[in-house]
Every structure is written in C-alpha cells, then in structure tokens.
Amino acid sequence: MKDSDVLKKLKIVVFDLDGTLLADDGTIGERTKELIKGLKKYNVRFTFASGRLHSAITCIAENIGIETPLVSLDGSLIKSYPNGNTLFEYFVKKKYVKKAVNFAKQYTLNVALCHADAIYYTEDNYIITKLMEKFGAKYEQVNSYDNYYDKTLEISIAGDNRISMKYVWERMSFPYSFGLKASYFKSQHHDNIYYIEIRRKKISKGKGMLKLLKYLKIKPEEAAVVGDWYNDISLFKTNAYKVALDNAVPEIKRMANLITEKSNNEDGTAEFLEKLLKSKMS
C-alpha cells in the first residue's frame, strides 16, 4: 500500500512531547499548530503519550486545543481532557510504596511519590525537587508520606551513592518484589546522581496507547505515533504508522515508516503533518 493511502486512513496522531512535539525550549512550532487546526477539519484527533505527569501536560493540550484523553507517566495513567475523568490508572501496591520509602530512609536516599496531579515529598527529601528531571511537574511538600501511599503511580528515588542505589533497585525488583517495573539509571544533567523509578509491571506508552485506541474504537492501523527516545519504542512496536524525528535515537529511526529531515528544534513534526494534510485533501 502506498504511503499516501496509509496516511489517508489515519484518524489519530499520538505525539511524544519532549524532544518531539516540543522544541528544547518547550515551545511548539507555529506551522505545527496551524496544521493541527487544519487536520481537525478532517476529523483527525490528536493526543500525547508522555513520561510527564498528567498535570504537566494539560497546559500543552490546551495550547493546541486537544479534546482527547491523554496518556501520561509512560502509560500509568490515561485521563480525559479537558473534563479530567480517569479512564485507566495503574497504582503501585501500598506495601511496595512503604517498602521503597523505608529503604530510602535506611540508606539516606531521596524519595518522592508521583501521583496524577503532583509529586509529593517531605522536608527530609526536599533536595529531590532539584534533582528530579520531571518537566513541568507540580511539587508539593507534605509532613509525612502516610496519607500518600495510596494512589502512587510512580516512586522516584535519587541519590549519589551508587552501591546503595543499586542495592535498593535490586530489592525492589524480582524476585524480591513482584509485579513491579524498577528502572535504574544515571542522570543526564547532574554529575554522580542516580535514579530509580518504580511503576507497575507491564506499563508502557505503547500499552497505554492501545488501551486508549480501544476505548476510542480506533484501530492501531488508523493511528500514527511520533517520537524520538527509548521510551517511545513500545509505541513503535505497535501497528501504528511510525514517524521518527531527525533527532531520534537510532533504535527509533530503524523502526520508523518515516524519518523527518528536521529535528524537534526545527518544527520537525510539521513535516509529517504536511504530508498527512496533503493526503486528506487529495
């Protein structure tokens, strides 16, 4: 099937945000905004699949007039916009949240609990707000975590002691903990800082998007995904039409149906949307 025929059948475009729809300064290209407005006339819907908190992406949705549920925290939460109804949510079990907080206290690590609308931290963990790389997130200091163990979508731990961090990561992973996905990685922006992110197992952007598509009664083949980074790989493993920006990592580019000539800082998403609009108009 020709590319134009595939594009003609698309009903929804799912954008990654950072490094994709957004330039490095957090702005959206003016041409992309115009094309989104034009494509809405052809009943094309738009949404995000982001690693950000839901509260950190609603202002972007408002900016381009999105009225479709949003996938946040890499698939941990799907919430409608603008009315804010929760469609799907995947909380970490309370006993594991307590376990992680106790480990952090024992090994003098910094821990915060990510909920849908804010990241909660205690006074003892105030430094984590400066270490975490959660763009646009709202932080709220609380006296204790006791009232926040429930409804935790992600546990974030940060520290500079690599040995302690690896130990905690291992203890929050199988076979010491069940049904969790614990990621351990080094900071890209802070020297000698390491992170652990803990979520429910089998959560990903791709699975979140497929849940959303089923809810909207849209086939995966009628969706396009646009991304650039490793956490977009699960989106690119679906049957959606795959668009990688010029700044995308090689793994994403290898899986793409289309690679734009422009990067996120050059309004690369507009390049794909031009093709999509042209196909709808033909």
N, C-alpha and C positions, 0 to 999 in steps of 0.2 A: 504494500500500500504506500502511495506517495505521502511525503511529509505533509503536504498541504491538506490531503484528505484526513490524515490523523488529526491535524490541528483543527480542522473544521468541526470535528465531533466533540471537542473539549468543552466541558461545562464548568470546570472549576480550576483555578490556579492556586497552588499551595506554596507560599513563599517561606523560606528560611529568612530570618531577619539580619542578624549581624554578619557582615561580610557578603551579603546577597542583596536583599532589597535596600538595606541601609548602607550608605557610604560610611567611611570610618569616622566621620564627624556626626553621625547619627541622622543625617538628612536623607530624604527620598528625592530622587531626580524628578524634575518638573515634567519631563517628557513621559516618564512612567506614570505620573499622576494623571496626565491628560489621556493616556492610552487606557488606563483602568476605567476612567469615566466613559470613554468611547466603547469599550468592550462590555460594559454593563448594559448598554442598549441592545446588545446581542445575547443578553441573559447569561453572561459569563460571571460566575461568582469568584470571590477572592477570599483567602484566609491565610493564617500563619501557622507554621509548625516550628515552635521556638523552644530554646532551652531556658528562656526567661520565665519569670513568674507572670501569671495572668495579669496582675495589676501593673506590670511593667510594659505591657503591650497594648493595653486598651487605648492609650492616647495615640498610638500609631494607627490603630484600626479607625479611630475617629478621624484622623488626618486624611485618610483616603476613602472614608465613607463605607467601611466594611460592615455588613449586616449578616455575617455568617459566624457560626461558632469557631472559637479559637483553640488551638492545641498548644498547651504550654508545658513547661518543665519537662521537655522531651517526651511528652505523651502521658505524663502522670495526671494531667487534668485537661478536660475538654469542657469549656464553658461557653454558653451562647453569648453573643454580643449583638446589640447593646443591653439587652434586658438582664444579663448576668445569671441566667439559670444554669445550674450544673447538670451536665449530661452524663459525664463519666469522671470518676475520681478513684485514685488508687493510693490509699494511705499505707504508710509503714506501720506494722503492728506496734502497739503501745509498748510491749515488753522489749522490743528491739530499740525503740527510741530511748527508753530508760537505760538500756544496756550501753548504748553509744554515749549518752551523756555521762554515765558513771565512768566509762573508760577515759573520756576526755578529762574529767576531773582528776582521776587517779594519775594520769600521765601528764598533767598540766598542759593540755592541748585546748585549743579554742573551738567551741561548738555553737552552732546556731540551728534553729528549726525553721524550715521553709514551709509556710502554709500558702494558700491560694493568693492571699492579698498582702502578705507581709512576711518578712524574715524576723523571727523573734530571737533576742539574745539577752543575756543577763549582764549585770555590771562587770562581773568577773571575766566576761567574754567580749568586752567592748571592742577590743582590738580587731576582732574578726570583721567588723564593718569596714575596716581599712584594707583588710587582706582579701576579702572575697571579690570575685570577678563576676558579680551578678548585675548586669547593666540595667539601669532604670528601676531597681528594686527599692521597695519601701522597707526601712528597718525600724523596728520598734523594740525599745528596751522594756523588759519585764522584771519583776522582782524574783521570780522563780519559774522554772520550766514546768512545775507541777500541773498547771492548768493548760499546758500546750502539748502534752504528749499525744493527745488525740488529734486527728486530722493533720498530722505531719505528712507532707508529700515527699520531702527530702530532708535528710540530715546532712549538714555540711560541717566538716571538721578541717581545721587548718593548724599547721604547726611547723616548726623548723627542726624538730628532732626526727630525722628520717627513720631511725630504728624504732622509736615509739609509734610513729605513724604507720609503719609497715606492720607492726605487731597488731595494732588496733584494726587495721584493714583486714588482716588475716582472720582475726576473731569475729569480725562482722561478715565474713564470707563463709561459704560452705566448706567444711562440714560443721563449723561452729554455730552458724546461723542459717536458717532455712528461708527460702522464698524472698531473698534479698539480692539486689544487684549493687555491689560495692565497687566503686572505681577509685583508683589511687593514681595520682599524677602530680607532676611538678608544675609550679606556677610559671606562666609565660612572662609575667610582669614583675614579680617580686623575687629577688635573689634568695635562694635557700629556703623557700616556703613550699610546703607540700600540702596537697588536698586529698580528702576522702569525701566522696559523695555517695550517699546510700539511699536507694529507692527500692520500690517493689521490683521483684524479678520480672523479666519479660516485658518491661516497659520500654517503649522506643517511639520515636517520632513516626516511623512507618506504621506501627501497630495502631497508634493514636489516630493517624490519618485514615486508615482503613475502617476503624470504628466510626469515625465521623462520616465517611463516604456512605457507609451502610445506613447510618441514621438519615442522611440526606437523600438516600435512594439514588446515588450516583455510582456508576461502575468505575473501578480503578482505571480502566482504559479511557475513561472520559475525563480524567484528571491529569494535570501537569504539575510536576514538582520542580522547584528551582532552588538550588543550593550550592554550597561551596566547601563544607567542612566535614570532618569524620562523623559527627553525629547526624549528618544527613544521609549516610549510607543506607540506613534502613528505609528511608523514603525511596532511594534509588533502586532498592531491591524489589519494589512493587511493580505492578504492570502499568504504572502511570508513565506519561511522556516525560522524559528526564532532561532537564536543562541545567548545565553547569556554567558558571561564570568563568571568565578568563583567569580570575584569581583563585579558582578552586584547586583543592589538593588533587594530585594525580589520580588517586583512587576514585574520586568522584568523576573526573573527566573521562576515565576509562569506561564508566558505566553510562555515560550520557548519550542521549539521542542528538543533542545539540549543544555545542560549546560556543558561547558568545565571544566575539572578538574584543569586547570591552569588559572592564572589571567593575566591581561594585562602586568604585570611586568615579567611574565614567558613565554611570547610569546604564550598566550592562543589561539590567532587566528589561529596559525599553527595547533593546534589540530583539529579544524574544517576543515581547508584546506587539511589536510592529508586525512581525510575521503572523502572529495569531489574529490580529485585527484584519490583516490583508486576506487571510483565508476565510474569515467570516463574511467579508464583504464580496467575495468572488462568487 
